[in-house]
Amino acid sequence: KSLAKRGYDVTLLVNDSLEDEIIDGVQIVSTCFTPTNRFERMILSRKYIRKKAIEINADIYHLHDPDLLALALHLKKNKKNVVFDSHEDYVLVINEKTWIPKIIRPLVKYLYKVYEKHIIKKIDGAVVCYHWTEERYRGYLDKVRMILNFPVVKDEILLRETDHTKRAVSFAGGISPQWCHKEILQAIGKLDNVRYELAGKIKGKYGEDLQLMEEWKKVNYHGVISYEEVLDKVYSNSSIGMALLDYISQCKGGVGNLSNTKFFEYMYMGLPLVCTDFVLWEEIITEEKCGICVNPHDIEEISKAIHYLLSNPQNAEKMGENGRKAVISKYNWQSQEIKLFELYDELV
């Protein structure tokens, strides 16, 4: 959408069977093929993607999935500019792909790393969201930009006020083990009159286990709702944002990353954070004074952080204000789209 506003003629090519349409200046084109499983998405859909991509005849092709790296070489043969958008560090996340047998993951990881390097060296630009991916890619390619998915600052959001006297913590997004919901429930179980405003899709055994916990009675579960409803029903009814991301591969253990939208979304909403003690997150929390960092597996530490913010609403409000100011001044999409424009302007 930023590129379309900039004046570029932008087409989004997708695998589905919906009608082509224009949304916010972006032409959405369908391959008329809807994959029903991973094999169809990664293998069979390639011919449909390639055919439509050539028909579009763009000057720049921005590829968003590793499945499409093979298409990059075909496009280069047709003298097209190609950008690869690595929205994960795929070399790292292979370790967590449960659909790949564990015994062969090291081999798959090695082969992908070699394959990725071979392709990246031949294309024109790359967009990344991790410092270590940027460092690796700069060994292969000149035009590399780390572009982070920070919030889009809008006046209607800034006019919203947070009631820091409400005894509730909040989360909207993936209800999965990596977000340490069990630990959050156990932590608020130690506190009186505290509820968990929760929205997102519950699935699998993890979700079942959560609902069987005694502390689940403290959860106000909203289900899967729209972004506007998250603002009205979840964030507006809480005074703390919970960002307890586990020490997963994408965070290189305790290092963390700045590509996670949850962290900055809470700041934008004026909510103080209780977040994981990642090195990169702790630097921001310390500098901006906008929350408290904890070990996501230390129930006592999490509980104490929540208790402090609920017991000191004036301090919590000040932290929320600090976080929002930081987003307005630097951690916003407007600061990132400039880097995208620079990359595209160089390519054309």
LORO-498282 format. One line per 2 residues: their letters; for each residue x, y, z of N, C-alpha, C. Coordinates in steps of 0.1 Angstrom, whole numbers, plus 5000, padded with zeros to 4 digits. Layout:
a> X/Y/Z/X/Y/Z/X/Y/Z | ...
end
This chain:
ks> 5008/4988/5000/5000/5000/5000/5009/5012/5000 | 5020/5012/5007/5029/5023/5007/5035/5026/4993
la> 5038/5015/4986/5044/5017/4973/5033/5022/4963 | 5021/5018/4965/5010/5023/4956/5008/5038/4959
kr> 5009/5042/4971/5007/5056/4974/5019/5064/4969 | 5030/5058/4968/5042/5064/4963/5042/5067/4948
gy> 5032/5060/4941/5031/5062/4927/5034/5049/4919 | 5038/5039/4925/5041/5026/4918/5028/5019/4914
dv> 5029/5012/4903/5017/5004/4898/5020/4990/4905 | 5012/4987/4915/5015/4976/4923/5004/4965/4921
tl> 5009/4953/4919/5000/4941/4917/5004/4931/4928 | 4994/4925/4935/4997/4915/4945/4991/4902/4939
lv> 5000/4892/4936/4997/4879/4930/4995/4869/4941 | 4983/4863/4942/4980/4853/4952/4975/4840/4947
nd> 4977/4830/4955/4971/4817/4952/4957/4816/4958 | 4947/4818/4950/4933/4816/4954/4924/4816/4942
sl> 4911/4815/4944/4902/4814/4932/4892/4826/4933 | 4895/4836/4940/4886/4848/4942/4887/4857/4929
ed> 4878/4866/4928/4878/4875/4917/4889/4885/4919 | 4895/4890/4908/4905/4900/4909/4898/4913/4913
ei> 4906/4921/4921/4900/4934/4926/4911/4944/4929 | 4907/4956/4931/4916/4966/4936/4913/4971/4950
id> 4922/4970/4959/4920/4975/4973/4931/4985/4976 | 4927/4997/4980/4937/5007/4984/4948/5009/4974
gv> 4944/5009/4961/4953/5012/4950/4961/5000/4946 | 4960/4988/4952/4967/4976/4949/4958/4967/4941
qi> 4963/4963/4929/4956/4953/4921/4959/4939/4926 | 4949/4932/4930/4950/4919/4935/4946/4909/4924
vs> 4956/4901/4920/4954/4891/4909/4955/4877/4915 | 4945/4868/4911/4945/4855/4915/4951/4845/4905
tc> 4957/4834/4910/4962/4824/4901/4951/4815/4896 | 4939/4816/4903/4928/4807/4901/4932/4792/4905
ft> 4941/4791/4914/4945/4778/4920/4945/4780/4935 | 4937/4771/4942/4937/4772/4957/4943/4760/4963
pt> 4955/4760/4968/4962/4748/4974/4954/4744/4986 | 4953/4730/4988/4946/4725/4999/4956/4718/5009
nr> 4969/4717/5005/4978/4712/5015/4992/4718/5012 | 5002/4714/5020/5015/4720/5019/5022/4716/5005
fe> 5020/4704/5001/5026/4699/4988/5021/4708/4976 | 5008/4710/4976/5002/4718/4965/5007/4732/4966
rm> 5008/4737/4978/5012/4751/4979/5027/4753/4975 | 5036/4744/4979/5050/4746/4977/5054/4741/4964
il> 5048/4731/4958/5052/4724/4946/5043/4727/4934 | 5030/4723/4935/5021/4724/4924/5017/4738/4920
sr> 5017/4747/4930/5013/4760/4927/5023/4768/4919 | 5035/4763/4918/5046/4771/4911/5043/4774/4897
ky> 5037/4764/4889/5035/4767/4875/5024/4778/4873 | 5014/4778/4883/5004/4789/4882/5010/4802/4885
ir> 5018/4803/4895/5025/4815/4899/5033/4820/4888 | 5041/4811/4882/5051/4815/4872/5043/4821/4860
kk> 5033/4814/4856/5025/4818/4844/5019/4832/4846 | 5013/4834/4858/5007/4847/4860/5017/4858/4862
ai> 5028/4855/4869/5039/4865/4871/5044/4870/4858 | 5046/4861/4848/5051/4865/4835/5041/4874/4827
ei> 5028/4870/4829/5017/4878/4822/5017/4892/4828 | 5019/4894/4841/5019/4907/4847/5030/4916/4841
na> 5041/4910/4838/5052/4917/4831/5057/4930/4839 | 5060/4928/4852/5064/4939/4861/5079/4942/4858
di> 5083/4954/4864/5097/4958/4863/5104/4952/4875 | 5097/4951/4887/5103/4945/4899/5094/4934/4904
yh> 5099/4923/4908/5092/4912/4914/5097/4911/4929 | 5087/4912/4938/5090/4911/4952/5085/4898/4958
lh> 5094/4889/4960/5089/4875/4964/5089/4874/4979 | 5078/4868/4985/5076/4868/4999/5077/4855/5006
dp> 5081/4844/4998/5082/4831/5004/5093/4823/4999 | 5100/4815/5007/5112/4807/5002/5108/4798/4991
dl> 5095/4794/4991/5090/4785/4980/5092/4791/4966 | 5093/4805/4966/5094/4812/4953/5108/4815/4949
la> 5118/4811/4956/5132/4814/4952/5135/4808/4939 | 5129/4796/4935/5132/4791/4922/5127/4800/4911
la> 5116/4807/4914/5110/4816/4904/5120/4828/4902 | 5127/4831/4912/5137/4842/4911/5146/4840/4899
lh> 5152/4828/4898/5161/4825/4887/5154/4827/4873 | 5142/4822/4872/5135/4823/4860/5132/4838/4856
lk> 5129/4846/4866/5127/4860/4863/5140/4867/4859 | 5151/4863/4865/5163/4869/4862/5167/4866/4847
kn> 5164/4854/4843/5167/4851/4829/5159/4860/4819 | 5147/4865/4824/5139/4874/4816/5143/4888/4819
kk> 5154/4890/4825/5160/4904/4828/5151/4913/4836 | 5145/4906/4847/5137/4914/4856/5144/4917/4869
nv> 5141/4927/4876/5146/4930/4889/5138/4921/4899 | 5146/4915/4908/5139/4906/4918/5144/4910/4932
vf> 5134/4911/4941/5136/4913/4955/5131/4902/4963 | 5139/4896/4973/5134/4886/4981/5131/4892/4995
ds> 5119/4889/5000/5115/4895/5013/5115/4883/5023 | 5125/4883/5031/5127/4872/5041/5121/4876/5054
he> 5107/4873/5055/5100/4878/5067/5102/4868/5079 | 5110/4858/5077/5116/4850/5088/5130/4847/5084
dy> 5138/4842/5094/5151/4837/5091/5149/4822/5089 | 5148/4818/5076/5144/4804/5074/5154/4794/5077
vl> 5167/4798/5077/5177/4789/5082/5175/4785/5096 | 5170/4794/5104/5168/4792/5119/5155/4784/5121
vi> 5144/4788/5114/5131/4782/5117/5130/4768/5113 | 5138/4763/5104/5138/4749/5100/5139/4740/5112
ne> 5146/4744/5122/5147/4736/5135/5134/4734/5142 | 5124/4743/5139/5111/4742/5146/5100/4737/5137
kt> 5103/4733/5124/5093/4728/5115/5089/4713/5119 | 5078/4711/5126/5075/4698/5130/5071/4689/5119
wi> 5068/4694/5107/5064/4685/5096/5077/4680/5089 | 5088/4685/5093/5101/4679/5088/5106/4669/5099
pk> 5108/4656/5096/5113/4647/5106/5126/4652/5112 | 5126/4651/5126/5137/4658/5133/5151/4653/5129
ii> 5151/4640/5125/5165/4634/5122/5171/4641/5110 | 5162/4646/5101/5168/4651/5088/5168/4667/5088
rp> 5164/4673/5099/5163/4688/5099/5177/4694/5098 | 5188/4689/5104/5201/4695/5102/5205/4694/5087
lv> 5202/4683/5080/5205/4682/5066/5197/4692/5058 | 5184/4693/5061/5175/4703/5054/5180/4717/5056
ky> 5184/4720/5068/5189/4733/5071/5201/4737/5063 | 5211/4727/5062/5223/4729/5055/5220/4731/5040
ly> 5211/4723/5034/5208/4724/5020/5201/4737/5017 | 5192/4741/5026/5185/4753/5023/5194/4765/5024
kv> 5204/4765/5033/5213/4776/5035/5222/4777/5022 | 5226/4766/5016/5234/4766/5004/5225/4771/4992
ye> 5213/4766/4992/5204/4770/4981/5200/4785/4982 | 5197/4790/4994/5194/4804/4996/5206/4813/4991
kh> 5218/4810/4995/5229/4817/4992/5231/4818/4976 | 5229/4807/4970/5230/4806/4955/5220/4816/4949
ii> 5208/4816/4954/5198/4825/4948/5200/4840/4951 | 5203/4842/4964/5204/4856/4968/5215/4863/4961
kk> 5226/4856/4958/5237/4862/4951/5234/4867/4937 | 5223/4861/4931/5219/4864/4917/5208/4874/4916
id> 5202/4878/4927/5190/4888/4926/5195/4902/4929 | 5185/4911/4929/5189/4925/4929/5187/4932/4943
ga> 5179/4926/4952/5177/4933/4965/5170/4923/4974 | 5171/4926/4987/5165/4918/4997/5160/4927/5009
vv> 5148/4923/5014/5143/4929/5026/5143/4919/5037 | 5148/4922/5049/5149/4913/5060/5143/4920/5073
cy> 5141/4912/5083/5136/4918/5096/5144/4913/5108 | 5155/4907/5106/5164/4903/5117/5178/4908/5114
hw> 5185/4913/5125/5199/4918/5123/5208/4907/5117 | 5207/4895/5122/5216/4884/5117/5213/4880/5103
te> 5201/4881/5099/5198/4878/5084/5204/4889/5076 | 5203/4902/5080/5209/4913/5073/5224/4911/5071
er> 5230/4907/5082/5245/4905/5082/5249/4893/5072 | 5241/4883/5073/5244/4871/5063/5242/4875/5049
yr> 5231/4882/5046/5228/4886/5032/5238/4896/5027 | 5243/4905/5035/5252/4915/5031/5265/4908/5026
gy> 5267/4896/5029/5279/4889/5024/5276/4884/5009 | 5264/4885/5005/5260/4880/4992/5256/4891/4982
ld> 5251/4902/4988/5243/4912/4980/5245/4926/4986 | 5245/4936/4977/5247/4950/4981/5234/4956/4986
kv> 5223/4954/4979/5211/4961/4983/5202/4953/4993 | 5205/4954/5006/5198/4948/5016/5193/4958/5026
rm> 5180/4957/5029/5173/4966/5038/5166/4959/5049 | 5169/4963/5062/5162/4957/5073/5150/4966/5075
il> 5138/4961/5072/5125/4969/5073/5116/4962/5083 | 5113/4969/5093/5105/4963/5104/5090/4967/5104
nf> 5082/4958/5108/5067/4959/5107/5062/4967/5119 | 5066/4980/5120/5062/4988/5131/5047/4993/5128
pv> 5040/4998/5138/5026/5003/5136/5025/5015/5127 | 5014/5016/5120/5011/5028/5112/5004/5037/5122
vk> 5010/5049/5124/5005/5059/5133/4993/5066/5127 | 4981/5065/5134/4969/5071/5129/4963/5080/5141
de> 4957/5091/5137/4951/5100/5147/4941/5094/5155 | 4932/5085/5149/4921/5079/5156/4926/5070/5167
il> 4938/5064/5165/4943/5055/5176/4949/5064/5187 | 4956/5074/5183/4962/5083/5193/4952/5090/5202
lr> 4940/5091/5198/4930/5098/5206/4924/5089/5216 | 4927/5075/5215/4921/5066/5225/4929/5067/5238
et> 4922/5066/5249/4928/5067/5262/4927/5053/5269 | 4937/5050/5277/4938/5038/5284/4935/5040/5299
dh> 4925/5032/5304/4922/5033/5318/4931/5024/5326 | 4941/5030/5333/4951/5022/5340/4947/5018/5354
tk> 4934/5020/5357/4929/5015/5370/4922/5001/5368 | 4921/4997/5355/4914/4984/5353/4924/4973/5356
ra> 4918/4963/5364/4927/4952/5368/4926/4940/5358 | 4932/4943/5347/4932/4933/5336/4945/4934/5328
vs> 4950/4923/5323/4961/4922/5314/4955/4917/5300 | 4962/4920/5289/4956/4916/5276/4966/4910/5267
fa> 4960/4902/5257/4968/4897/5246/4958/4894/5235 | 4962/4897/5223/4955/4894/5211/4964/4888/5200
gg> 4962/4876/5196/4971/4870/5186/4971/4855/5187 | 4983/4849/5185/4984/4835/5185/4984/4829/5199
is> 4974/4821/5201/4972/4814/5214/4980/4800/5213 | 4993/4801/5214/5002/4790/5212/5013/4790/5223
pq> 5020/4778/5224/5030/4777/5235/5040/4788/5235 | 5044/4793/5223/5055/4803/5222/5051/4816/5229
wc> 5039/4819/5232/5034/4831/5239/5032/4829/5253 | 5035/4817/5259/5036/4815/5273/5023/4818/5280
hk> 5011/4814/5275/4999/4817/5281/4997/4809/5294 | 5002/4797/5295/5001/4790/5308/5008/4797/5319
ei> 5019/4802/5316/5027/4810/5326/5019/4823/5330 | 5013/4829/5321/5005/4841/5324/4993/4838/5333
lq> 4986/4827/5330/4975/4823/5338/4979/4819/5352 | 4990/4812/5353/4995/4808/5366/4999/4821/5374
ai> 5005/4831/5367/5009/4843/5374/4997/4851/5379 | 4987/4852/5371/4975/4860/5376/4967/4852/5386
gk> 4969/4839/5386/4962/4830/5396/4967/4834/5410 | 4979/4840/5411/4984/4844/5424/4979/4857/5429
ld> 4971/4864/5420/4967/4878/5423/4952/4878/5425 | 4947/4887/5433/4932/4888/5435/4926/4898/5425
nv> 4915/4894/5420/4907/4903/5411/4914/4908/5399 | 4920/4898/5392/4927/4902/5380/4922/4893/5369
ry> 4919/4898/5357/4914/4890/5346/4923/4891/5334 | 4922/4882/5325/4930/4881/5313/4921/4883/5301
el> 4922/4895/5295/4914/4898/5282/4922/4891/5271 | 4916/4881/5265/4923/4873/5255/4915/4871/5242
ag> 4922/4873/5231/4915/4871/5218/4925/4864/5209 | 4919/4855/5200/4927/4848/5191/4921/4834/5189
ki> 4928/4826/5180/4923/4813/5177/4929/4802/5187 | 4920/4795/5194/4924/4784/5202/4923/4771/5194
kg> 4934/4764/5194/4934/4751/5187/4944/4741/5193 | 4942/4729/5190/4951/4718/5194/4951/4715/5209
ky> 4960/4706/5213/4960/4702/5227/4964/4713/5237 | 4973/4722/5232/4977/4734/5240/4965/4742/5244
ge> 4956/4745/5235/4944/4752/5238/4935/4745/5247 | 4933/4732/5245/4925/4724/5254/4931/4724/5268
dl> 4944/4723/5270/4950/4723/5283/4948/4737/5290 | 4949/4748/5282/4946/4761/5288/4932/4762/5294
ql> 4922/4757/5287/4909/4758/5291/4905/4749/5303 | 4914/4739/5305/4912/4730/5317/4919/4735/5330
me> 4927/4745/5328/4934/4751/5340/4924/4758/5349 | 4926/4757/5362/4917/4764/5372/4917/4779/5369
ew> 4928/4784/5365/4929/4799/5363/4921/4804/5351 | 4917/4794/5343/4909/4798/5331/4897/4806/5334
kk> 4892/4805/5346/4880/4812/5351/4883/4827/5351 | 4896/4831/5351/4899/4845/5351/4901/4851/5337
vn> 4898/4842/5327/4900/4846/5313/4887/4852/5307 | 4887/4863/5301/4876/4868/5293/4879/4866/5279
yh> 4875/4854/5273/4879/4850/5260/4870/4856/5249 | 4875/4863/5240/4867/4870/5230/4867/4862/5216
gv> 4874/4852/5215/4874/4844/5202/4883/4852/5192 | 4880/4848/5179/4887/4855/5168/4879/4867/5164
is> 4884/4879/5166/4877/4891/5163/4886/4901/5155 | 4879/4911/5149/4886/4920/5140/4896/4929/5148
ye> 4904/4936/5141/4914/4946/5148/4906/4957/5155 | 4895/4962/5149/4888/4972/5156/4882/4967/5169
ev> 4877/4954/5169/4871/4948/5181/4882/4946/5191 | 4894/4943/5187/4905/4941/5196/4907/4954/5204
ld> 4907/4965/5196/4909/4978/5203/4898/4981/5213 | 4885/4978/5209/4874/4982/5217/4872/4972/5229
kv> 4874/4959/5227/4870/4949/5237/4882/4944/5245 | 4894/4944/5239/4905/4938/5246/4914/4949/5252
ys> 4921/4957/5244/4930/4967/5249/4923/4978/5257 | 4911/4982/5253/4904/4992/5261/4899/4988/5274
ns> 4899/4975/5276/4894/4969/5289/4905/4964/5297 | 4918/4968/5294/4929/4963/5302/4939/4974/5304
si> 4949/4972/5313/4958/4982/5316/4973/4978/5314 | 4975/4965/5310/4988/4960/5307/4988/4951/5295
gm> 4998/4952/5287/5000/4943/5275/5010/4933/5278 | 5006/4920/5276/5015/4909/5278/5022/4904/5266
al> 5036/4905/5266/5044/4901/5254/5054/4891/5259 | 5050/4879/5264/5059/4869/5269/5062/4859/5258
ld> 5070/4863/5249/5075/4854/5238/5086/4845/5243 | 5085/4832/5240/5095/4823/5245/5108/4825/5238
yi> 5119/4818/5244/5132/4819/5238/5133/4810/5226 | 5126/4814/5215/5126/4805/5203/5137/4808/5193
sq> 5138/4800/5183/5149/4801/5174/5150/4815/5167 | 5138/4820/5163/5137/4833/5156/5143/4844/5165
ck> 5144/4842/5178/5150/4852/5187/5164/4849/5191 | 5170/4838/5186/5183/4834/5189/5185/4833/5204
gg> 5175/4826/5210/5175/4824/5225/5172/4837/5232 | 5181/4842/5240/5178/4854/5247/5181/4867/5240
vg> 5184/4867/5228/5188/4879/5220/5175/4887/5217 | 5165/4880/5212/5152/4887/5208/5153/4892/5194
nl> 5142/4899/5189/5143/4905/5176/5133/4917/5177 | 5133/4926/5166/5125/4937/5166/5114/4936/5155
sn> 5112/4924/5151/5102/4922/5140/5088/4918/5146 | 5087/4917/5159/5075/4912/5164/5065/4924/5167
tk> 5054/4924/5161/5045/4936/5161/5038/4937/5175 | 5037/4926/5182/5030/4927/5195/5036/4937/5205
ff> 5049/4937/5206/5057/4945/5215/5054/4960/5212 | 5054/4964/5199/5053/4978/5196/5038/4982/5195
ey> 5029/4972/5193/5015/4975/5193/5010/4979/5207 | 5015/4973/5217/5011/4977/5231/5016/4991/5234
my> 5028/4994/5230/5034/5007/5232/5025/5018/5225 | 5021/5015/5213/5012/5023/5205/4999/5026/5212
mg> 4994/5015/5218/4981/5016/5225/4982/5024/5239 | 4994/5027/5243/4996/5033/5256/4995/5024/5267
lp> 4998/5011/5265/4998/5001/5275/5012/4998/5280 | 5015/4998/5292/5028/4994/5297/5030/4979/5294
lv> 5042/4974/5292/5044/4960/5288/5049/4952/5300 | 5045/4940/5301/5053/4930/5308/5058/4920/5297
ct> 5071/4920/5295/5076/4914/5283/5088/4905/5286 | 5092/4897/5277/5104/4888/5278/5117/4896/5280
df> 5126/4891/5288/5138/4899/5290/5149/4896/5279 | 5144/4897/5266/5154/4897/5255/5163/4909/5256
vl> 5175/4907/5251/5185/4918/5251/5179/4930/5243 | 5174/4927/5231/5169/4938/5223/5157/4945/5229
we> 5148/4938/5235/5136/4944/5241/5140/4951/5254 | 5149/4946/5261/5153/4952/5274/5160/4966/5271
ei> 5167/4967/5260/5173/4980/5257/5163/4990/5254 | 5152/4987/5248/5141/4996/5245/5133/4999/5258
it> 5130/4989/5266/5123/4991/5278/5131/5000/5288 | 5144/4998/5288/5152/5007/5297/5153/5021/5292
ee> 5155/5022/5279/5156/5036/5273/5143/5044/5273 | 5132/5037/5270/5119/5044/5269/5112/5044/5282
kc> 5116/5035/5292/5108/5034/5305/5094/5031/5302 | 5091/5020/5295/5077/5017/5291/5072/5004/5295
gi> 5079/4997/5304/5074/4984/5309/5084/4977/5318 | 5082/4964/5320/5090/4956/5329/5094/4943/5321
cv> 5106/4939/5321/5111/4927/5315/5112/4916/5325 | 5108/4904/5321/5108/4892/5330/5113/4880/5323
np> 5117/4870/5330/5119/4856/5325/5105/4850/5322 | 5101/4847/5309/5088/4842/5306/5084/4829/5313
hd> 5093/4822/5319/5090/4810/5326/5090/4811/5342 | 5093/4823/5346/5094/4826/5361/5080/4831/5365
ie> 5072/4822/5370/5058/4826/5374/5058/4838/5385 | 5067/4836/5394/5068/4846/5405/5072/4860/5400
ei> 5081/4860/5391/5086/4873/5385/5075/4879/5377 | 5068/4871/5369/5057/4876/5361/5046/4882/5370
sk> 5042/4875/5380/5032/4879/5390/5036/4892/5396 | 5048/4893/5401/5053/4906/5407/5052/4918/5398
ai> 5056/4916/5385/5055/4926/5376/5041/4931/5373 | 5032/4922/5372/5018/4925/5370/5013/4933/5383
hy> 5016/4927/5394/5011/4933/5407/5016/4947/5408 | 5029/4950/5405/5035/4963/5406/5027/4973/5397
ll> 5024/4970/5385/5018/4979/5376/5003/4981/5380 | 4996/4971/5385/4983/4973/5389/4982/4981/5402
sn> 4992/4980/5410/4992/4986/5423/4997/5001/5422 | 5003/5004/5411/5009/5018/5409/5004/5023/5395
pq> 4991/5026/5395/4985/5031/5382/4991/5043/5376 | 4996/5052/5385/5002/5064/5379/5015/5061/5372
na> 5023/5052/5378/5035/5048/5372/5032/5040/5359 | 5022/5032/5359/5018/5024/5347/5014/5034/5336
ek> 5006/5044/5340/5001/5053/5330/5013/5061/5324 | 5023/5064/5332/5035/5071/5327/5043/5062/5317
mg> 5044/5049/5321/5051/5040/5312/5043/5039/5298 | 5030/5038/5299/5022/5038/5287/5024/5050/5278
en> 5024/5062/5285/5026/5074/5277/5040/5074/5271 | 5050/5069/5278/5064/5069/5273/5065/5060/5260
gr> 5058/5048/5261/5058/5039/5250/5051/5045/5238 | 5040/5051/5240/5033/5057/5228/5042/5068/5222
ka> 5048/5077/5230/5057/5087/5225/5068/5081/5216 | 5073/5070/5221/5084/5063/5214/5080/5058/5200
vi> 5068/5053/5199/5062/5049/5187/5060/5061/5177 | 5054/5071/5183/5052/5083/5174/5065/5089/5169
sk> 5076/5088/5177/5088/5095/5173/5097/5086/5164 | 5097/5073/5167/5106/5064/5159/5102/5050/5155
yn> 5094/5043/5164/5091/5030/5161/5077/5029/5153 | 5077/5035/5142/5065/5035/5134/5068/5032/5119
wq> 5057/5027/5112/5059/5023/5098/5064/5034/5089 | 5060/5047/5092/5064/5058/5084/5079/5059/5084
sq> 5086/5055/5095/5101/5055/5095/5107/5044/5087 | 5099/5033/5084/5104/5021/5077/5101/5022/5062
ei> 5090/5028/5058/5087/5028/5044/5097/5036/5036 | 5103/5045/5043/5114/5053/5036/5124/5044/5031
kl> 5128/5034/5039/5139/5025/5035/5134/5016/5023 | 5121/5013/5023/5115/5006/5011/5116/5014/4999
fe> 5112/5027/5000/5112/5036/4989/5126/5037/4983 | 5136/5039/4992/5150/5040/4988/5154/5028/4980
ly> 5151/5016/4984/5154/5004/4977/5148/5003/4963 | 5135/5006/4962/5128/5006/4949/5133/5016/4940
de> 5135/5028/4945/5140/5039/4937/5154/5036/4931 | 5162/5029/4939/5175/5025/4934/5174/5014/4922
lv> 5164/5006/4924/5162/4995/4914/5157/5000/4901 | 5149/5010/4901/5143/5015/4889/5151/5027/4883
end
